């Protein structure tokens, strides 16, 4: 009886232990360095599948001032990532600026093509381009050596002076942007506007047979600024060139004596 009772107790203890094990699963041991290392050995493409993780890791190498290959690779990767993000941001910023310039250019051109006389065109240029492009002054000038024009208040610039200021751009009839010296300020804007430090000069292409060119000379759009870097040599002249092209077409339709 006693022996049987002891065996029964042992069986009950075994069943109780089994039940307890089933109810309380074993806790998972935390990963140690060896386990992580073993996983990476078995999954050599881990960092390829999780490349962004490299940006968050710091992997020093005890080599004094030297740098490990892995550190160098990560540094290069991070630098490329930063450059890509910066270039993308620059792209967005430039897109916003160009979108704004396009809208201003569109509105200016709509006003210019509505002008039916040279006088009205000159007045619109003086007002709209100056205001919309944050300039200090804008005007329509003519390049000729006769010092005559029927356009009221239009400036006359000699061929020699225009060629000296524009340099090679004069022969190529290209837009010029840059800083002005005192003599250039005087020639382009006169004594009363000698504070113009930088300028954009936009040639308006007209054929030799154009009536306005015969009576006035070669048109030149002047845009000046009192700020030194407002019109610099690295400025993209796409929108200014476009305005010049529109003026070229429109001015050929105006009467020579208007």
C-alpha positions as CSV (number, residue, x, y, z in Angstrom):
1,X,0.0,0.0,0.0
2,X,2.7,2.4,0.9
3,X,4.7,1.6,-2.2
4,X,1.7,2.0,-4.4
5,X,0.9,5.3,-2.7
6,X,4.4,6.6,-3.3
7,X,4.4,5.6,-7.0
8,X,1.1,7.4,-7.4
9,X,2.4,10.5,-5.9
10,X,5.3,10.4,-8.3
11,X,3.0,10.0,-11.3
12,X,1.0,13.0,-10.1
13,X,4.1,15.1,-9.6
14,X,5.2,14.3,-13.2
15,X,1.7,15.1,-14.6
16,X,1.7,18.4,-12.6
17,X,5.1,19.3,-13.9
18,X,4.1,18.6,-17.5
19,X,0.9,20.7,-17.2
20,X,2.9,23.6,-15.8
21,X,5.3,23.4,-18.7
22,X,2.5,23.5,-21.2
23,X,0.9,26.5,-19.5
24,X,4.1,28.6,-19.2
25,X,6.2,28.4,-22.4
26,X,10.0,28.9,-22.0
27,X,11.2,32.5,-22.3
28,X,13.3,33.2,-25.4
29,X,16.8,34.0,-24.5
30,X,18.0,37.4,-25.7
31,X,20.3,37.5,-28.7
32,X,23.9,37.7,-27.9
33,X,26.8,38.8,-30.1
34,X,27.5,35.2,-31.2
35,X,23.9,34.7,-32.3
36,X,23.9,37.9,-34.3
37,X,27.2,37.0,-35.9
38,X,25.9,33.6,-36.8
39,X,22.8,35.1,-38.4
40,X,24.8,37.5,-40.5
41,X,27.1,34.6,-41.6
42,X,24.0,32.7,-42.8
43,X,22.4,35.8,-44.4
44,X,25.3,37.6,-46.1
45,X,22.9,39.7,-48.1
46,X,21.3,41.2,-45.0
47,X,22.7,44.7,-45.5
48,X,21.8,44.6,-49.2
49,X,18.2,44.0,-48.2
50,X,18.4,46.5,-45.4
51,X,20.8,49.1,-46.9
52,X,19.3,52.1,-45.1
53,X,20.3,50.5,-41.8
54,X,23.9,51.4,-42.7
55,X,23.1,55.0,-42.3
56,X,22.2,54.5,-38.6
57,X,25.2,52.3,-37.7
58,X,28.6,53.5,-36.4
59,X,31.3,50.9,-36.9
60,X,34.5,52.1,-35.4
61,X,37.8,50.4,-36.0
62,X,40.6,50.5,-33.5
63,X,43.3,51.5,-35.9
64,X,44.4,54.9,-34.6
65,X,44.0,57.6,-37.2
66,X,43.5,55.0,-39.9
67,X,40.0,54.2,-41.1
68,X,38.7,50.7,-41.9
69,X,37.4,49.8,-45.3
70,X,33.9,49.4,-43.9
71,X,33.9,52.8,-42.3
72,X,35.1,54.3,-45.6
73,X,32.3,52.6,-47.5
74,X,29.7,53.7,-45.1
75,X,31.1,57.3,-45.1
76,X,31.0,57.3,-48.9
77,X,27.5,55.9,-48.9
78,X,26.3,58.5,-46.4
79,X,27.9,61.3,-48.4
80,X,26.3,60.1,-51.6
81,X,22.9,59.9,-49.8
82,X,23.3,63.5,-48.5
83,X,24.3,64.7,-51.9
84,X,21.3,63.1,-53.6
85,X,19.0,64.6,-51.0
86,X,20.6,68.1,-51.4
87,X,20.4,67.9,-55.2
88,X,16.8,66.9,-55.0
89,X,16.1,69.8,-52.7
90,X,18.0,72.1,-55.1
91,X,15.9,70.8,-58.0
92,X,12.7,71.5,-56.2
93,X,13.9,75.0,-55.2
94,X,14.9,75.8,-58.8
95,X,11.6,74.4,-60.1
96,X,9.8,76.9,-57.8
97,X,11.9,79.8,-59.0
98,X,11.5,78.9,-62.6
99,X,7.8,78.5,-62.2
100,X,7.6,81.9,-60.7
101,X,9.7,83.4,-63.4
102,X,7.6,81.8,-66.1
103,X,4.4,83.2,-64.7
104,X,6.0,86.7,-64.5
105,X,7.3,86.4,-68.1
106,X,3.9,85.2,-69.4
107,X,2.1,88.2,-67.9
108,X,4.8,90.7,-69.2
109,X,4.6,89.2,-72.7
110,X,0.8,89.4,-72.7
111,X,1.1,93.2,-71.9
112,X,3.8,93.8,-74.5
113,X,2.0,92.2,-77.4
114,X,-1.1,94.4,-76.7
115,X,0.9,97.5,-77.4
116,X,0.1,99.0,-80.8
117,X,2.6,101.8,-80.9
118,X,6.3,102.0,-80.1
119,X,5.6,104.7,-77.5
120,X,3.2,102.3,-75.7
121,X,5.7,99.5,-75.9
122,X,8.5,101.6,-74.4
123,X,6.2,102.7,-71.6
124,X,5.2,99.1,-70.8
125,X,8.8,97.9,-70.8
126,X,9.7,100.7,-68.4
127,X,7.0,99.8,-66.0
128,X,6.3,96.0,-66.2
129,X,9.8,94.5,-66.6
130,X,11.2,96.8,-63.9
131,X,8.5,95.8,-61.4
132,X,8.1,92.1,-62.2
133,X,11.8,91.3,-62.3
134,X,12.8,93.2,-59.2
135,X,15.0,95.6,-61.2
136,X,15.7,99.2,-60.6
137,X,15.2,100.4,-64.1
138,X,14.2,98.9,-67.5
139,X,14.1,100.7,-70.8
140,X,14.1,100.2,-74.6
141,X,17.2,101.6,-76.3
142,X,18.4,101.7,-79.8
143,X,21.9,101.2,-81.2
144,X,22.7,103.6,-84.1
145,X,25.3,106.1,-85.0
146,X,22.9,108.8,-86.2
147,X,21.7,109.7,-82.7
148,X,18.2,110.0,-84.0
149,X,15.0,108.1,-83.0
150,X,11.3,108.9,-83.1
151,X,10.7,107.0,-79.9
152,X,10.2,109.6,-77.1
153,X,12.8,109.3,-74.3
154,X,14.4,106.2,-75.8
155,X,18.2,106.1,-75.3
156,X,20.6,106.0,-78.2
157,X,23.8,104.0,-77.9
158,X,26.5,104.1,-80.5
159,X,27.6,101.0,-82.3
160,X,31.1,101.4,-80.8
161,X,29.9,101.7,-77.3
162,X,27.5,98.8,-77.6
163,X,30.3,96.6,-79.0
164,X,32.7,97.7,-76.2
165,X,30.2,96.8,-73.5
166,X,28.8,93.6,-74.9
167,X,32.2,92.3,-76.3
168,X,31.9,89.1,-78.3
169,X,28.2,88.9,-77.3
170,X,27.5,92.0,-79.5
171,X,28.6,90.1,-82.7
172,X,26.7,87.0,-81.6
173,X,23.7,89.1,-80.6
174,X,23.4,87.3,-77.2
175,X,22.1,88.5,-73.9
176,X,24.8,89.9,-71.6
177,X,24.6,90.0,-67.8
178,X,27.2,91.4,-65.4
179,X,28.5,94.2,-63.3
180,X,28.9,97.7,-64.8
181,X,31.8,100.1,-64.4
182,X,31.2,103.8,-64.2
183,X,31.6,104.5,-67.9
184,X,29.2,101.7,-68.8
185,X,26.6,103.0,-66.3
186,X,26.8,106.4,-67.9
187,X,26.5,105.1,-71.5
188,X,23.6,102.8,-70.8
189,X,21.5,104.7,-68.2
190,X,22.9,108.3,-68.2
191,X,24.2,110.4,-65.5
192,X,21.0,110.4,-63.5
193,X,21.0,106.7,-63.3
194,X,24.7,106.1,-62.5
195,X,23.8,104.0,-59.5
196,X,23.1,101.0,-61.7
197,X,25.7,98.5,-60.6
198,X,24.6,95.4,-62.6
199,X,22.6,95.0,-65.8
200,X,21.1,92.6,-68.3
201,X,21.3,93.7,-71.9
202,X,19.0,91.8,-74.3
203,X,19.5,92.4,-78.1
204,X,16.2,92.4,-80.0
205,X,16.9,90.7,-83.4
206,X,15.5,92.5,-86.4
207,X,16.2,91.9,-90.0
208,X,18.0,94.6,-92.0
209,X,14.7,95.3,-93.9
210,X,12.6,95.9,-90.7
211,X,11.0,99.3,-90.8
212,X,11.8,100.1,-87.2
213,X,15.4,99.1,-87.6
214,X,15.8,101.5,-90.5
215,X,14.2,104.4,-88.7
216,X,15.5,103.8,-85.2
217,X,18.4,101.4,-85.1
218,X,18.8,98.0,-83.5
219,X,16.7,97.6,-80.4
220,X,18.3,96.8,-77.1
221,X,16.4,95.9,-73.9
222,X,18.1,97.5,-70.9
223,X,17.5,96.2,-67.4
224,X,19.5,97.6,-64.5
225,X,19.8,97.0,-60.8
226,X,21.4,98.9,-57.9
227,X,22.4,95.5,-56.5
228,X,25.8,94.1,-57.5
229,X,24.8,90.5,-57.9
230,X,21.3,90.9,-59.2
231,X,22.5,90.4,-62.8
232,X,25.7,88.4,-62.7
233,X,27.6,86.6,-65.5
234,X,26.3,83.1,-64.3
235,X,22.7,84.1,-64.6
236,X,20.5,81.9,-66.8
237,X,19.1,84.1,-69.5
238,X,16.4,81.8,-70.8
239,X,13.4,83.9,-69.9
240,X,15.2,87.2,-70.9
241,X,16.0,85.6,-74.3
242,X,12.4,84.6,-74.7
243,X,11.2,88.2,-74.0
244,X,13.7,89.4,-76.6
245,X,12.3,87.0,-79.2
246,X,8.8,88.1,-78.6
247,X,9.8,91.7,-78.9
248,X,11.5,90.9,-82.2
249,X,8.4,89.5,-83.7
250,X,6.1,92.1,-82.3
251,X,8.2,95.2,-83.2
252,X,8.3,94.1,-86.8
253,X,4.5,94.5,-86.9
254,X,4.6,98.1,-85.5
255,X,4.6,101.1,-87.9
256,X,8.1,102.7,-88.3
257,X,6.8,106.1,-87.3
258,X,4.7,105.1,-84.3
